[in-house]
Amino acid sequence: MTPLQIIFIITSALMLVSAFMVVTTRNLVRAALWLIGALFMVGVVFVLLDAGFLAVVQVVVYIGAIAILFIFAVMLTRKVMQDTGPQSNSNWWLAGLVSLVLFGLLAWLFLGWGGSVQTAPAIAADLDTVTALGQALVDPNAYVIPFEVASVMLLAALIGAIVVAWERK
């Protein structure tokens, strides 16, 4: 095994552990911190794939913005977190069974797909993907509307967290 493969295996294992802890941790703040760890490992995978721009976007947008916004929302709504009622559904076993069946179906589809054994074609050396992505994000015919809608939704989530946390006198 090459050192790159060893780093990938370690990163993948840490990413799976972090993702598992996100969905099993009962404390919301700790779940958000585990989410940051999982997203950081995704950034490391992007670095291993020589996609430096996507790694930086992963860290800045997902860890620096969305996960931190989530932590602020949780901390601002700490009164809501004091609910002591049951936090699990009695039909958890049905959800687990459906998840296992769907996982098996997706694994069967993936293993039967011929594209999983092929390598991607080489990218032309003169292709500037960062410039193309930047132009697509501001082009009215491309991604400017979804980009702006996502920013408005994040702003609405932050305002909603402040309204919920606002102390009434």
N, C-alpha and C positions, 0 to 999 in steps of 0.2 A: 504494500500500500504506500502511496505517496503521502507526503506531509499534508498536501491539500485535501486529500480524501479523509485523513484522520481529523483534520480541523472541521471538515464538513460533518463527519459523524458526531463529533463532540457538540458542535453547534446544533445539529438536529436534535440530539438527545436533550440538550438544555432547552431548546424551543418546545419540545413535547412536554417536558416536565413543567415548564412555565405555563403552557396552555392548559395543562391538566389542573394546575393549582388555581388558575383563573376561575375555572368553573366549579371547583370543589371548596374553595375558601369561603367561609361564612362572613368574614369581615370585608366590607366593600372597599375600604381603602387598601387593604392588603391585596385584594383581587386586582385593583387598578395598578398596584406596583408590580404584580406578577405579569399583568398585561404589558406594561412597559418593558419588562425583561423579554417577553416573547417577541414583541415588536422589534426590540434591539437585535435579537437573534436573526430575525428576518433581514435586517439591515446587514448583518454579517454575511448572510448567504448572498445578498446582492454584491457585496465586496468580493466574495469568492468567485462570483460569476463575471467579474470585471465590469460591473455596472455601477460605477462610482456615483453617478448622478442619481440613480434610483436609491442607492444607499443613503445619500445625503437627504433626499426627499423623504425617505422612510423615517429617518431620525428627526428631521425638522418638522414635518407635517404630522406624522402619526404620534411620535413620542412628544415632541415639543409643543404641539398644539392640541390634538384631540385627547390624548391621555391626560395631559395636565388639566385641560378643561374638564374632563371627567372627574378628576380628583378634586378640583375646586367645587364642582357641582355637588359632589358627595359631602364635602366638608361644609358647604353652605346650607345643605339640607340635613344637617345632623339630627334635627328633631325628628325627622321622618325615620331615621335609622334606629330609633328607640323602640320600635315595634317588637314586642316579645312573643308574638303569636307564632304558630308553626310556620316554618319557612320552606317546607317541602310539600309536594303534592302527593296524595295517596296513590296516584297512578304513575309513580316514577318508574315502575317496572315496565309498563307499557311503552313509555318513551324510550327506555333503554333497549327494549326489543325492536322497536321501529328503527332506532339508530343503528343497531347491529345489522338488521336486514338491509337497510340502505347502504351501509358501509360494504357489506358483502356484494351487493348489486353493483356498486361503483367499482369495487376492486375487480369483479368479473368483467365489467365493461372495459376497464383500463387494460387488463391483461390481454383481452381479445383485440385491442386496438393496435394496428400495425405501426402507428406513429410513436409508440413508446420505445421502440428499439432503434429508431432512426436518429441520426444526429442532425442538428439544425444546419442549414447552409451558412457559409461564412459571410459576414457582413462586409460590404465593400469598404475599403480603407478611406475613401474620400467622402463617405456618408457622415454627415454631422447630425446625429440624432437629437442632440440637445437643442440645436437651432430649430429643427423641425418640430420638436415638442413645444418649444416656446412660441413659435408661430401658430401652432394649432391651438394653444391655450388662449390666444388673443384674437383669433380669426372668428368673425361672426358666424361663419359657416361650419365651424368645427366645434370646439369645446368651451367657448366663452360662456354660454348660457349655463351648462351644468356646473362650471367652475364658480360662477356667481351665485347660483342657487345653493351650492354647498356652503359658501361663505355666509349667506343669509341664514341658513339653517343653524349653523354654529353660533351665530350671533343670537338667534332666537332662543337656543338652548341656554346660553349664558344668561340672557335676560330672564328667562323662565326660572333658572336656579336662584337668581337674586330675588325675584318676586316671591318664590316659595319660602326663602330664608328670611324675608323681611319681617321684623317683629312688629306686630300690630299693637298700638297703644290704646 
